[in-house]
Amino acid sequence: MTTTPGAGLSRLNAIYRQGVLGRRPAVPADFGELERRARRASSATAWAYVAGGAGEGRTMRRNRAAFDRWAIVPRMASAAVDRDLSVELLGSRHATPVLLAPIGAGALMGDDSDLHIARAAAATGTTYVFSNQGCTPMEDCAAAMGDASRWFQLYWSKDDGLVDSLIARAEAAGAGALVVTLDTTVLGWRPQDLNLGSLPFSRGQGIAQYTSDPRFRQIVAERIARPARREATPVTPGAIRTLLAMSRNHPGRFWANLRSPEPRASVETFLDIYSNPGLSWDHLATLRDRTKLPVVLKGILHPDDARRAFELGASAVVVSNHGGRQVDNAVASLDALVAIREELGPEPTLLLDSGIRSGADVFTALALGADAVLLGRPYMYGLALAGQSGVEDVVRNVVAELDLTMALTGTRDIPAIGRELVIAQTRQVGGKTLQPTGKEGTTAAELFS
């Protein structure tokens, strides 16, 4: 399905017509129920990884509270019969301003997760940002999408040859942009995973972009060839289960993998080099010589960092706190978006990630300065419930609500969603009543002083 004007009414009609036949949607239309059902359908380790956040979860809660501090102001009698939801991003036309965010280790929520997501994205006309921590090689996902739009997320490895190899593969796979994630040079403190002692990568899950990469395989072969003294690993039921998981998740035949040192060496190599704690602006300055793809820098929260990104030649930035998964008590992505837009003006391309749960959220983000948004956890919950069709349902629901919100606020197209259509709600900080950042309240300078 390619999204067209009238997507909202089409979605309502489809659901209500099924209701006449006594059929209810397999995927709930509201996020709260979607989340509850997905939790019941998921394992404890899957739920901890996908739904969990950093520390005490304050950043996750703040992401949602930021949306609650803004209210939409509908306008009447606009005769907005048809809506155009398309947007221009990085020189390409997108059917809607909603993209699917990169989420690693998706197979925790269902087998062949990346392929299901890729096909769902293609079916709904939605750009899918392939995860660098995917469970299926990018080439297979690209083949599943046909000519549909996709971008590729890059984690900057300690090995520059691997960085270049991943970029070259993304270009060959038809990626429309390179999205470099900046906020995960080390893993954040994630108690839900820690309390279970669970890291999917240590079991070979979420490293398919690496085990399918020629440079990575070369590094692994060199590791195996080097004589090394290993500490004896206690033989426990958990250790056996981990070995079996490594063998099952590694490319090739299970029994051959079980007898080979390669699966374990691949996991160890990945954990050693997948991300570079020394990542700096000097590294990022080399991107223009490394690729011809538009470069998008993801994880920006401060106006000065956004400004520097564009000075280095970035085509866009994603204002994101990684869904609250990296730094506890960090600034809400929506608050940061307003501050960055205020500081940098209307021209730079800004995308928002973290906290988007509904079409009304998309509308609010667009009104506050986002050119497009990345949807994350909701589509993973749809995957947990119904695979590819579950992802499609979530995307269609979000887009339908956006379309209906536009109809009810008198906006015919995305550029018409302006700042005048949202109003700031007050909040208490340090005993003072403040507005969210924006023309009417706290300035960017005050927020980041």
N, C-alpha and C positions, 0 to 999 in steps of 0.2 A: 504494500500500500504506500503510495506517495501522498504525502499530506497536501491537501488542497484547501482553498478557502471554503469555509463551512465545515471544517473538521469537527467542531464542537457539536453541531446539530446532527451530523452524520453518526458520531459516536453515541450520542443520546438515543437516536433512533435504533441503532443496532442493538443496544443493551435492552431498551424497553420492548423491542419486538421479540427478543428472546424471552423476556419476562412474561409476555402473553402466552408463551408456550410452557411456562413453568420452569424456565431455566434461569439460574442466577450466575453472575460472572464467577469464574474460577479465581480471578485476581480481584481483590477488593478495590473499590474506587477511592477510598480514603487511606491516607498513609498510616494512621494509627492501627487500623485493622490489618492492613498489609503487613506491617511490622510484627504484629502479634502472631499472625498465621505463619509468617516466614520463620519466626523463632521456633515455633512448634515443629516445623518441618526440617530444621537444621540441627546438626550435631553441636555439642557444646563447644568443640574447638572451632568449628566453622563460624558459629555465632560470635564467639570471642574475637576472632580475627576481623570479620567483616563489620560487625556492629559496634565493636569496642572502640574506646578512645584513649587518649593519653591521660595519665594521672587520675585525678578525681572526676574527670569528665566535664570540667568547667568550660573548656573551649567548645565542646559539642553543644552544651546547653546555651552558651553565649551565641553561637551561630543561629540557633532558633529564636532566642530572645531578641536578636537584632531585627529579624523580620517582624516580630510582634510590635516593635516600636514604630512601625510605619503603617499607615492606613490608606487604602485606595479610595479615591474620591470619584465615583461614577458621574458621568455627564450624560444628560438625557437628550432625546429627540435628534440624534445625529444621523439617522437613516444609514447606519453602517451595515448594510445588508451583507456585503461580501468583505472578507478580510484577506489581506495578503500577509502571510506569516514569514515570508522568505527574507533572508538577510544576506548581505555581501560580506564575506570574511576572507581576507588574505587573497583577494582576486577571484574568488569562486562564489557562486550563488548556492546558498543552502536553503533547503525547503522550510526549515524552522530555525529559531535561535537556540535550539536545544541540541547539545552534543552528548555522547556517552563518555563519561570520564574513564580513564584507565584505572582498573582495579586488579591488583595482583592476586595470584593464587585462587582464582575464581572457581576452580574445580572443587574447592571445599564445599561449595554450594550446589554442585551438580557436575556429573561427568561431561566432558567435552564442552565445558562452560564457554570458552572463548569462541568456539564455532557457533554455539547457539546464539550468543550475543551478536556475533558478526552477521549472521543471517537475519536476525531480528532487526539490526540496524539497517541492513539493505532493504528489508521489507517495508520499513517505515520511513525510508528516505532520511535517515539520521546518520550523521558522521560519528564513527566509532574511533576513539583514540586507543589504539592497541597498547596494551600494557607491556612494559619492558620485563615485568615479572609474570608474564602470561604462562599458561599451561599448554598452549599450542603454538608452534612456530608461526611467525607473522605471515610467512608465505602461504601457509594453509588457510589462515583466516582471510587473507586477501583473495585467494581463489574462491572461498565460500561467498565472498561479497560481490564477485563480478566487477562491474565498473563503479560500484557504489563508493561514496567518499569515505576515506579513512586517513587518520593521522597516526603518528607513532610517538610514543613517549620514550624518552631516553633517561636512564640513570647513568651518571658519569662515572665510569669504572676507574679503578686505579691503573688499568692498563690502557694506554692510548690507542694501541692497535685494536683492541676490542671496541673501543668507542667508534673508531673509524669503520670497523667491519659492520657494526650494528647500523650505523648511518647509511652505509652503502646498501645494505639489505633493505632498509626502509625505503630508500629511493627506488630500488628495483621493484619493490612490492607495490609501488604506486601511491605511497603516502603523500598527502597534500601539504603536510607541515611536520616539522620536528618539534616536539614538545619536551623541553628539558626541565625535569623536576629538580628544583633547587633545595627543597626543604627536608630532604631525607639523606643527608650525607652520613648520618648514623640513625639507627632506629630510635624512636622515642620510647619513653617509659610507658608501657602498655600493660597495666595490671591484669586485665582479663586474660591475656595470653600468658603472662608470667605466672599467674596462679595455677594455670594448667600445665606449665612447662612446655608450651606448644608454640613452635615456630614452623610453619609449613615448609619453608625452604630447607630446613634441616632434614626433611624427609624427601627431598627432591621434588617438591610440589611448587610450581611457580617459577621454575628456572628453564623452561623450554626454549626461550629465546637464546639462552646461553648454550645449552647442550646441542642445539642445532647450528651453532655458529662455528665456522672453521677456525677462527683465531682462538676462541675459547677452548675448543677441542685440542688445539695445539698446546695450549698452556697446561691442560689436564695431562696430556701425554708426557710433557716434560716433567710434570710433578711425579707421575708414576715411575718414570725412568730414574729419578733421583733416589739414591739409597737414603732411607729415612728410618729413624728409630721411632717407633710408635709406642706410646704407653698402652699397656694392655687394657682393653675395654671389658668391663665386667659383663658377663653373659647373664642378662636378665630378660624377662619376657618383653619389657619395653624395648630393649636393644634389638631383640629379634624382630619385633614388629617394625621398628625403624628400618632395619636392613631390608625387610621384605618390601616396605613402602618405597625405599630408594630404588630397588630393583624393578618394581612395578612402574614407577613414574619415569624411569630412564628410557630413552629410545632403544628399541631393539627387543629381543625376546627375553621374557622373564627369567627362564632358567639359565640362559647364557649370562645375563646380567648378575644373577645371584652368585655365579662363580667368578665374576670379573671384579677387579679393583676399581673399574671406571666409575660406577655409580657413586661410590663413597668419595672417590677423589674429585668427582665433579661437584658434589655438594660442598666439600671442604674448600675447593677452589672458588666456588661462587661466594661462600661466606667470607673468604679472604679479600676478594677484589671487586664485588659487585658495585659498591658505591665508594666514592672518594671523599673522605673527611676533609681533605685539603682543597676541595673545589673552591676556586676563586674567580673573580672577574677577569683575571688574565686568561684562565681556561676558556671562559665564555667568549672572550674577544676573538678566539681562534675559529669560532663556528662559521664565520663568513667564508673562511678558506676551506672548511671541511665539507660544506654542503651548499647546494643551490636552493634547497628547500627554504620556505619561510620558517624562521625560528620563533618559537613561542616559549617564553620563560614562565614556568609555573611555580607558584609558592611565594609570590610577591605580596607583601603586606604593608610596606612603608613607601610613601611617595618618593623618597630619595632613591630607593632601590628601583622603583618603576622608571624614574627618570633616567637612571644610569643604564637600565636595560635597553631603553630606546636609543640612547646615545651610542650604544655598542652595536646597534643595527637590528635589534629584535623587531619583528613585525607585529607582535602582540605580547601581552602578558596575561597570565591567569592569576587573578587575585584569589588566593587560596591559603587556608591553614591546614590543608591535607585532611579535611573533614574532622578536624579536632583530634587527629591521631598522633601528632608529633610533639606539640608543646602544650602542656596543661596551662590554663589561665591566659591563653593568648587572645589577642584582639579578634573579634568576630570578622569574618571575611567581608560581610556586607558593610560593616562600619569602615573597614579599610578601603573598600571600593569607593564609597562616597568621598572619603578623604583624598584618595588618589585622583579621582575624576576632578575634584575641586582644584587640586594643585596643578594637574597637567592639562586641563582644558578638554575641549570636545573632540580633538582630532585623534589621539592615540587609540588603538584598538584594545579594549579591556574586556576580558572574559571573567566570569565569576564562578568559583567552585566552592562548595562546602555549605551545607544547610538547605539546598533546594529540595523541596518535598512535593511541590504542587505547581499547577499552572499559575495560580495566584502569586506564588513565590517568584516564578519566572517574570511575571508582569512587574512585580515590585522591583526586582533587580534591574530590569530594563529601564524602568522609570528613573532609577537612581544612578544610571550611567553605564550599565553593562551593555556591551554589543551582542553578547550571547552568554549562555550559561552551560555548565557541565553538570549532568545528572549522574549521581553515584549510587549510594546505597539503595534507593527505591528500585532501580532496575535489577539489582542483585537479589532483592527480595522476590521480585517477580520470577527471576530465574529459579530460585529455590522452590517456588510453588508450582511452576508449570513450564520450566525450560524455555525454549525459544518463544513459544506463544505467550508465556508469562512476561518476558521482556517486552514483547510487542505490545501487550496490553498496558503495561505501565507507561510506555512511551506514548501510546495513543491517548491514554487518560490525561497525562500531563499536558500534551499538546491540545487536546480537546478543551480542557479547562482554560488554558491560555486563550484559545480562540473565543470561548464564551465570555471570558472576562473582557476581552477587547470589544466584543459586541455590546456588552453592557456598560462599558465606559466610553463608548463612542469613538473608538480608534480603528481606523481602517487598515493600517499597516504598522509595522514595527517602529519606523521613525516617528510615528504619531504618539508613541508612548513616552510622554515627557514628564519632567519633574513636577509639573503642576498637577499631575494626577495622583500624587501621593502626598500625604500630610504627616508631619512628624508628631509622634506621641511622646509625652514627657517621660523622663526617668529620673530616679534619685541617685546621685553620686556624691558621697561625702556630705550629705545633708543639704545639697543644693539641687534644685530642679533644673535639669538640662534637657535640651533637645538632642536627637541624633545629629551626627555631623551633616552639614549641608548649609544652604543659604540662610536658613532661619535659626541656626543654632551653633553648636560647638564647631569651631573651625578645625581644619586639618592640623594646623600648627598647635592648637590646644590639645587635640587628641594625642599627638605624638611628642608633646613637650614633656 
